[in-house]
Amino acid sequence: MSVRAMAQEARAASRALAVASAETRNRALAAIARALEQNEEKILAANARDMAAGAGLVEQGELDMPLLKRLDLSGRKFSATVEMVRSVQAQPDPLGQTQSALELDDQLNLYRVTVPIGVIGVIFESRPDALVQIASICLKSGNAALLKGGREARETNRALAEVMIAATAGIEGIPEGWMALLEGREEVRALLDQEDEVDLIIPRGGNEFVQYIMHNTRIPVMGHADGICHVYVDRAADIDKAVRIAVDSKTQYVAVCNAAETLLVHSDIAETFLPRAVPALAAAGVELRGDERVRELAGANGQVKPVTDEDWATEYLDLVLSVKVVVSLDEAIAHINTYGSRHTDAIVSEDREAALVFLNRVDAASVLHNASTRFADGFKYGLGAEVGISTNRLHSRGPVGLEGLVIYKYILEGDGHIVDTYDGEEQRSFTHRALAASWPN
């Protein structure tokens, strides 16, 4: 089937999904979770084939090691993927929610009600669990999904898609074509040309990849290009907390966009903090790159390499961390707002006032106080899962869950009302009175 035909089928499916009941959509998600568990052996066998091929691509320099790590679906990763589907199922229905209700005049009532966006195209690299996340959230929110994964996850994505589509095939109210998998590179270009059938594109990948998507389509794009995240250790930080947070932010899962790439340390605490933090990070396998003051405090053991200006603007997605000593909270904020990607930034401090300044002034989708940057995640935020993280300033920002895939429509109910009553000679006034009722009532 051509991409055009897939997009048209998805458009038709999206209209059916938009009116499918919450019970029907939840039944489909429950069926998907069961089917994934029943087909675990088949899915992991496909993933093993992708991992073996990916290792060869790494040796040839055609695939980065962080992407290979993201590709692995074995062990806890698989069970967490199934758990995520059930978490999405358990979320409140995002559709048909009355956001506002206003009486314009007697028996003339206006409601704003949530509806699906329509057809969502998602292009992502490596992580096959992303396919399950995205499809599940789209299904729950009544959107059809056109999914294009990377070639390195071809076998796994194909197995997952086959299982999920088969699981929903017999459920009344779930249309064919609600989910489709694109596989060829040429299909990306074709997808980007479907502006009359696709309502939103969400790219998940590196900066160059995301920039390509943004510059080659007229379809609205939601997402982020980089994840240059910071941890700032304030002068009033608790040293133990700061070391734990710095290590976790960098190493808990290094190949993801909410892992820290830069550590900023206030000069008043640097002499105490760095001798503790540098060995802890080095012991976790982190290559440290620091300014002159950092290298001086780290000692002459070669644990810290010289940092460059390029490092401050680099998303490593690897066990590499840039470290800088700053003389003030203002300097830390200025550095983050200059080099950061408006993704996720954290402050470690026992000074509540300093923390509030940081949280208010740092320009990021997520700002954290005394917590690891790794918390910036849809599942951890209680969203069930996420289709990605957005640094956009319109519609949705941060981890994008169900609420990010719905929009609204205005519904006006009258009783023969006409505008001339209010704009004509009579000039009747509107009441504009808030209503407690939801739609339909």
C-alpha positions in Angstrom: 0.0 0.0 0.0 1.3 3.5 -0.8 1.9 6.1 1.9 -0.9 8.1 0.3 -3.3 5.2 0.6 -2.2 4.6 4.2 -2.8 8.3 5.1 -6.2 8.2 3.5 -7.1 5.1 5.4 -5.8 6.6 8.6 -8.0 9.7 8.0 -11.1 7.5 7.7 -10.0 5.5 10.8 -9.4 8.7 12.8 -13.1 9.8 12.3 -14.3 6.4 13.5 -11.9 6.5 16.5 -13.1 10.0 17.4 -16.6 8.6 18.2 -15.5 5.3 19.7 -16.4 5.0 23.4 -13.8 5.1 26.1 -14.8 1.5 27.0 -14.1 0.4 23.4 -10.7 2.1 23.4 -9.8 0.7 26.8 -10.8 -2.8 25.6 -8.4 -2.5 22.7 -5.6 -1.4 25.0 -6.2 -4.4 27.3 -6.1 -6.7 24.3 -2.8 -5.2 23.1 -1.2 -5.7 26.6 -2.3 -9.4 26.6 -1.1 -9.9 23.1 2.3 -8.5 23.8 2.7 -10.8 26.8 1.6 -13.8 24.8 4.0 -13.0 21.9 7.0 -12.0 24.1 9.2 -14.8 22.7 8.4 -13.8 19.1 9.0 -10.1 19.8 12.3 -10.7 21.6 13.6 -13.0 18.9 13.0 -10.2 16.4 14.7 -7.8 18.8 17.7 -10.1 19.1 18.1 -10.1 15.3 18.0 -6.3 15.3 20.6 -6.2 18.1 23.0 -8.5 16.3 22.6 -6.5 13.1 23.0 -3.3 15.1 26.3 -4.4 16.6 27.6 -4.9 13.1 26.5 -1.4 12.2 28.3 0.0 15.2 31.5 -1.8 14.2 31.1 -0.3 10.7 30.6 3.2 12.1 27.0 3.4 10.7 25.3 3.4 14.1 26.2 5.1 17.4 26.5 3.0 20.5 23.8 5.0 22.4 21.3 4.1 19.7 22.2 0.4 20.0 21.5 0.7 23.8 18.1 2.2 23.1 17.3 -0.7 20.7 17.5 -3.4 23.4 14.0 -4.5 24.5 15.0 -7.4 26.6 14.6 -8.0 30.4 12.9 -5.3 32.4 12.4 -3.2 29.3 9.8 -5.5 27.8 7.7 -5.9 31.0 7.9 -2.1 31.5 6.6 -1.7 27.9 3.6 -3.9 28.7 3.1 -2.1 32.0 3.0 1.2 30.1 0.2 0.1 27.9 -1.9 -0.8 31.0 -1.0 2.6 32.5 -2.3 4.4 29.5 -5.5 2.3 29.7 -5.9 3.3 33.3 -5.7 7.1 32.5 -8.9 9.1 32.5 -10.6 9.5 29.1 -9.2 12.7 27.5 -12.0 13.0 25.0 -15.4 14.7 25.5 -14.2 16.7 28.5 -15.9 20.1 28.9 -13.2 22.7 29.3 -15.6 25.6 29.6 -19.3 26.3 29.5 -20.8 29.7 29.0 -24.3 31.0 28.7 -24.4 33.7 26.0 -28.1 34.3 26.5 -31.1 32.5 27.6 -31.1 29.0 25.9 -27.9 30.0 24.0 -25.1 28.0 25.5 -21.5 27.6 24.4 -19.2 24.7 25.3 -15.6 24.0 24.6 -15.1 20.2 24.4 -11.9 18.1 23.9 -11.6 16.1 20.6 -8.7 14.2 19.0 -6.2 16.0 16.7 -6.8 13.4 14.0 -3.9 11.7 12.2 -0.5 11.7 13.9 2.6 10.8 12.0 5.6 9.9 14.2 9.1 9.3 12.9 11.5 7.9 15.5 14.9 6.3 15.8 15.9 3.1 17.5 13.8 2.6 20.6 11.1 0.0 19.6 9.3 0.6 22.9 8.5 4.0 21.5 6.3 2.4 18.9 4.2 0.8 21.6 4.0 4.0 23.7 3.0 6.2 20.7 0.4 3.8 19.3 -1.1 3.3 22.7 -1.4 7.0 23.5 -2.8 7.6 20.0 -5.4 4.9 20.4 -6.5 6.1 23.9 -6.8 9.7 22.6 -8.8 8.7 19.5 -6.1 9.5 17.0 -4.9 7.3 14.1 -1.1 6.7 14.0 1.3 6.5 11.1 4.6 5.2 12.5 8.1 5.2 10.9 10.9 3.6 12.9 14.6 3.4 12.2 16.1 0.7 10.0 18.0 -0.6 13.0 14.7 -1.6 14.7 13.0 -2.9 11.6 12.4 -6.5 12.8 11.3 -5.5 16.2 8.9 -2.8 15.0 7.4 -5.1 12.5 6.8 -7.8 15.1 5.3 -5.3 17.5 3.0 -3.7 14.9 1.8 -7.1 13.7 0.9 -8.1 17.2 -0.9 -4.9 18.1 -2.9 -4.7 14.9 -4.0 -8.3 15.2 -5.0 -7.8 18.8 -7.4 -5.0 17.9 -8.7 -6.5 14.7 -11.8 -8.2 16.1 -12.9 -5.4 18.4 -16.1 -3.6 17.3 -15.5 0.1 17.1 -11.8 -0.1 16.4 -11.4 0.6 12.7 -8.8 -0.9 10.3 -6.0 1.4 9.6 -5.9 3.0 13.1 -2.2 2.2 13.1 0.1 1.6 10.2 3.9 1.0 10.0 6.1 2.7 7.4 9.4 1.0 6.8 11.3 2.5 3.8 13.4 5.7 4.0 11.6 7.0 0.9 8.3 6.7 2.8 9.4 9.5 5.2 9.5 12.0 2.3 6.1 10.8 1.1 4.7 11.1 4.6 5.9 14.7 4.9 4.0 15.5 1.8 0.6 14.4 3.2 -0.4 17.8 4.6 -4.0 17.3 3.6 -4.3 13.9 5.4 -1.8 14.2 8.3 -2.5 16.7 11.1 0.7 16.5 13.2 4.2 15.2 12.8 6.2 14.2 15.9 9.9 13.5 15.2 12.0 11.7 17.8 15.7 11.6 17.2 18.9 13.7 17.0 19.2 17.3 16.1 20.0 16.9 12.4 17.2 14.4 12.0 14.6 16.7 13.7 15.8 19.7 11.8 15.4 17.9 8.5 11.8 17.0 9.4 11.0 20.6 10.4 12.4 22.0 7.2 10.8 19.6 4.8 7.1 19.6 5.6 4.1 21.9 5.8 2.5 19.7 8.4 2.8 21.2 12.0 5.7 19.6 13.9 5.9 19.0 17.6 9.0 17.9 19.5 12.5 18.8 20.4 15.8 18.8 18.5 18.2 18.4 21.4 18.2 17.4 25.1 21.0 19.5 26.5 20.0 19.3 30.2 21.8 20.8 33.2 22.2 20.2 36.9 23.2 23.3 38.9 24.7 22.7 42.4 24.0 25.8 44.3 26.1 27.3 47.1 23.4 26.1 49.6 23.3 22.5 48.2 23.3 19.5 50.5 26.5 17.7 49.3 25.1 14.2 49.6 21.9 15.1 47.7 24.0 16.9 45.0 26.3 13.9 44.4 23.4 11.5 44.1 21.4 13.7 41.8 24.4 14.5 39.6 25.3 10.8 39.2 21.7 9.7 38.6 21.0 12.5 36.1 24.0 11.5 34.0 24.2 7.7 34.4 20.8 6.2 35.3 20.1 5.8 31.5 22.7 7.7 29.5 21.3 7.4 26.0 18.1 9.5 26.6 17.2 13.1 26.0 16.6 13.9 29.7 20.1 12.8 30.9 22.3 15.6 32.1 25.0 16.9 29.7 26.4 19.7 31.8 27.1 20.1 35.6 27.3 23.7 36.9 28.8 24.2 40.4 28.7 27.4 42.5 32.2 28.5 43.4 31.4 28.7 47.1 30.7 25.0 47.3 33.0 23.7 44.5 36.0 22.9 46.8 33.7 20.6 48.9 31.5 19.2 46.2 33.9 18.4 43.3 36.3 16.2 45.3 33.3 14.1 46.1 31.5 14.3 42.8 34.4 13.7 40.4 35.4 10.3 41.8 31.7 9.2 42.0 31.1 10.1 38.4 34.4 8.7 37.2 33.6 5.4 39.1 30.4 5.2 37.0 32.5 5.4 33.8 31.8 9.1 33.1 34.4 11.0 31.1 34.5 14.5 32.6 35.4 17.7 30.7 35.9 20.7 32.9 37.1 24.3 32.9 40.3 25.3 34.5 38.9 25.7 38.0 37.2 22.3 37.9 40.5 20.6 36.7 42.4 22.4 39.5 40.0 21.1 42.2 39.9 17.6 40.7 43.6 17.2 41.3 46.4 16.1 39.0 45.1 12.6 38.4 43.8 13.3 34.9 40.2 12.5 35.8 39.0 15.8 34.1 39.9 16.7 30.5 39.8 20.3 29.2 36.4 21.5 28.1 35.8 23.4 24.9 33.0 25.9 24.0 31.6 23.3 21.7 31.0 21.0 24.7 28.6 23.4 26.3 26.2 23.0 23.3 26.7 19.3 22.8 24.1 16.5 23.5 26.5 13.6 24.2 23.9 10.8 24.8 26.9 9.0 26.2 29.0 8.8 29.4 30.5 12.3 28.9 29.8 15.3 31.1 30.9 18.9 30.9 31.5 20.6 34.2 31.8 24.4 34.9 32.3 26.5 38.1 30.1 29.6 38.2 30.3 32.5 40.6 26.6 33.1 41.1 23.1 31.8 40.5 22.7 34.5 37.9 25.6 33.1 35.9 24.2 29.6 36.1 20.9 30.7 34.8 22.5 32.7 32.0 24.6 29.7 31.0 21.6 27.4 30.9 19.5 29.9 28.9 22.4 30.4 26.5 23.4 26.8 25.8 20.4 24.7 27.0 17.8 23.3 24.7 14.8 24.3 26.8 14.2 20.6 27.8 15.0 19.9 31.4 17.2 21.6 34.0 17.6 21.1 37.7 18.9 23.0 40.8 20.2 21.4 43.9 19.8 23.8 46.9 18.5 24.0 50.4 17.9 27.7 49.8 14.2 27.9 48.8 14.5 31.5 47.6 17.4 30.6 45.3 15.4 27.6 44.0 12.4 29.7 43.2 14.5 32.2 41.3 15.9 29.3 39.2 12.6 27.6 38.7 11.0 30.9 37.5 13.9 32.2 35.3 15.2 29.1 33.6 13.6 28.8 30.2 12.8 25.0 30.0 9.8 22.7 29.5 10.7 21.1 32.9 12.5 22.7 35.8 13.3 20.6 38.9 14.4 21.3 42.5 16.4 18.7 44.4 15.6 16.0 41.9 17.3 14.2 39.0 16.6 15.4 35.4 15.7 11.8 34.6 12.3 12.4 36.2 11.2 14.4 33.1 9.3 11.5 31.6 5.6 11.0 30.7 5.3 7.7 32.7 7.0 9.2 35.8 4.9 12.3 35.5 1.8 10.2 35.8 0.8 10.7 32.2 0.7 6.9 31.5 3.3 7.3 28.8 4.5 9.9 26.3 4.7 10.3 22.5 7.8 12.5 23.1 9.0 15.6 24.8 8.1 19.0 23.3 10.1 22.2 23.8 7.5 24.0 21.7 5.7 27.0 23.1 2.3 26.2 21.5 -0.3 23.6 22.5 1.9 21.2 24.5 5.2 21.4 26.3 7.4 18.9 28.2 6.5 15.2 28.2 3.5 14.9 25.9 0.9 12.4 27.0 -2.8 12.1 26.3 -3.6 15.8 26.9 -1.0 16.7 24.2 -2.9 14.7 21.5 -6.3 16.3 22.0 -7.5 19.7 20.9 -11.0 21.2 21.3 -14.0 22.2 19.4 -16.7 24.9 20.3 -20.2 23.6 20.5 -23.0 26.2 20.5 -26.6 25.2 21.3 -29.4 27.7 20.7 -33.1 27.8 20.1 -33.6 29.8 16.9 -31.2 32.5 18.0 -29.9 34.9 15.3 -27.0 37.4 15.4 -29.3 40.3 14.3 -30.9 40.2 17.7 -27.6 41.4 19.2 -26.1 43.5 16.3 -29.3 44.9 14.8 -31.6 47.7 16.0 -32.7 45.8 19.2 -29.1 45.5 20.4 -29.9 42.9 23.0 -27.0 42.2 25.5 -25.2 38.9 26.0 -25.3 37.5 29.5 -21.9 35.8 29.3 -22.6 33.8 32.5 -20.4 30.8 33.5 -22.3 27.5 33.6 -21.6 24.6 35.9 -23.0 22.1 33.4 -20.9 20.0 31.1 -21.7 18.9 27.5 -23.9 17.0 26.7 -26.2 17.7 29.7 
